Amino acid sequence: MEVKLQHPLSVYDEDGTLLGDFYADLFVDNCLIVELKACKSLADEHVAQLRGYLRASRIEHGLLINFGSPRLQIKKYILTQDA
């Protein structure tokens, strides 16, 4: 598996205009964005952040991992063409 740290991904507007780059915490095999958190609990804004990254970069799969809670939290999100 190829894992890139703080990998820049191009962000596009809905009409296809390039807006710039954001940096994925981890980018795995050129198809999975991994966002890492260290907080007591995952919040809706963490989910919104990852879903926004998926939509804007046109990557379909993402993982949200939280190391800060008493139990490790891992959530997977899949962005389909219909979303």
C-alpha beads as a LAMMPS data file, in Angstrom:
LAMMPS data file: protein, C-alpha beads

83 atoms
82 bonds

1 atom types
1 bond types

-500.0 500.0 xlo xhi
-500.0 500.0 ylo yhi
-500.0 500.0 zlo zhi

Masses

1 110.0

Atoms # bond

1 1 1 0.000 0.000 0.000
2 1 1 1.192 3.475 -0.807
3 1 1 0.517 5.986 1.974
4 1 1 1.269 9.686 1.574
5 1 1 1.372 12.070 4.556
6 1 1 -0.029 15.606 4.241
7 1 1 -0.652 14.958 0.557
8 1 1 -2.034 17.893 -1.478
9 1 1 -5.296 17.176 -3.306
10 1 1 -6.840 19.510 -5.836
11 1 1 -10.189 20.978 -4.844
12 1 1 -12.774 21.760 -7.518
13 1 1 -15.956 23.818 -7.513
14 1 1 -19.227 22.229 -8.668
15 1 1 -18.664 23.613 -12.188
16 1 1 -15.182 22.064 -12.373
17 1 1 -13.196 25.224 -11.590
18 1 1 -9.972 24.489 -9.723
19 1 1 -10.136 26.238 -6.342
20 1 1 -6.776 25.133 -4.921
21 1 1 -5.384 22.372 -2.743
22 1 1 -6.098 20.933 0.680
23 1 1 -3.803 18.547 2.494
24 1 1 -5.121 15.120 3.437
25 1 1 -3.708 13.788 6.718
26 1 1 -3.170 10.468 4.927
27 1 1 -3.845 9.542 1.302
28 1 1 -3.826 5.787 0.693
29 1 1 -3.351 4.139 -2.717
30 1 1 -4.592 7.276 -4.494
31 1 1 -8.184 6.447 -3.540
32 1 1 -8.724 6.864 0.226
33 1 1 -8.622 10.061 2.300
34 1 1 -7.918 9.498 6.004
35 1 1 -8.634 12.343 8.429
36 1 1 -7.123 11.931 11.892
37 1 1 -8.590 13.498 15.027
38 1 1 -7.630 13.536 18.710
39 1 1 -10.759 14.719 20.523
40 1 1 -13.131 13.351 23.171
41 1 1 -15.759 12.486 20.581
42 1 1 -16.309 12.934 16.870
43 1 1 -18.654 15.800 16.068
44 1 1 -20.890 16.591 13.103
45 1 1 -18.374 19.185 11.884
46 1 1 -15.690 16.487 11.593
47 1 1 -17.994 14.443 9.381
48 1 1 -18.912 17.535 7.351
49 1 1 -15.216 18.330 6.877
50 1 1 -14.423 14.864 5.509
51 1 1 -17.509 14.768 3.281
52 1 1 -16.595 18.206 1.932
53 1 1 -13.080 16.984 1.150
54 1 1 -14.486 13.935 -0.645
55 1 1 -16.869 16.008 -2.747
56 1 1 -14.359 18.741 -3.561
57 1 1 -11.508 16.371 -4.472
58 1 1 -13.782 13.848 -6.199
59 1 1 -12.364 10.978 -4.134
60 1 1 -15.046 8.406 -3.244
61 1 1 -13.745 6.823 -0.011
62 1 1 -12.800 8.380 3.306
63 1 1 -12.020 7.322 6.864
64 1 1 -12.432 9.450 9.956
65 1 1 -10.279 8.145 12.831
66 1 1 -10.357 9.558 16.356
67 1 1 -7.548 8.618 18.740
68 1 1 -8.664 10.945 21.559
69 1 1 -11.707 9.112 22.910
70 1 1 -11.543 6.325 25.501
71 1 1 -12.232 3.883 22.635
72 1 1 -10.769 4.209 19.159
73 1 1 -13.424 5.577 16.768
74 1 1 -13.299 4.720 13.072
75 1 1 -15.997 5.731 10.593
76 1 1 -15.966 5.078 6.866
77 1 1 -17.726 7.291 4.340
78 1 1 -18.386 6.557 0.691
79 1 1 -19.348 9.360 -1.633
80 1 1 -21.323 8.181 -4.632
81 1 1 -22.152 10.069 -7.802
82 1 1 -25.714 10.521 -6.478
83 1 1 -24.595 12.216 -3.208

Bonds

1 1 1 2
2 1 2 3
3 1 3 4
4 1 4 5
5 1 5 6
6 1 6 7
7 1 7 8
8 1 8 9
9 1 9 10
10 1 10 11
11 1 11 12
12 1 12 13
13 1 13 14
14 1 14 15
15 1 15 16
16 1 16 17
17 1 17 18
18 1 18 19
19 1 19 20
20 1 20 21
21 1 21 22
22 1 22 23
23 1 23 24
24 1 24 25
25 1 25 26
26 1 26 27
27 1 27 28
28 1 28 29
29 1 29 30
30 1 30 31
31 1 31 32
32 1 32 33
33 1 33 34
34 1 34 35
35 1 35 36
36 1 36 37
37 1 37 38
38 1 38 39
39 1 39 40
40 1 40 41
41 1 41 42
42 1 42 43
43 1 43 44
44 1 44 45
45 1 45 46
46 1 46 47
47 1 47 48
48 1 48 49
49 1 49 50
50 1 50 51
51 1 51 52
52 1 52 53
53 1 53 54
54 1 54 55
55 1 55 56
56 1 56 57
57 1 57 58
58 1 58 59
59 1 59 60
60 1 60 61
61 1 61 62
62 1 62 63
63 1 63 64
64 1 64 65
65 1 65 66
66 1 66 67
67 1 67 68
68 1 68 69
69 1 69 70
70 1 70 71
71 1 71 72
72 1 72 73
73 1 73 74
74 1 74 75
75 1 75 76
76 1 76 77
77 1 77 78
78 1 78 79
79 1 79 80
80 1 80 81
81 1 81 82
82 1 82 83
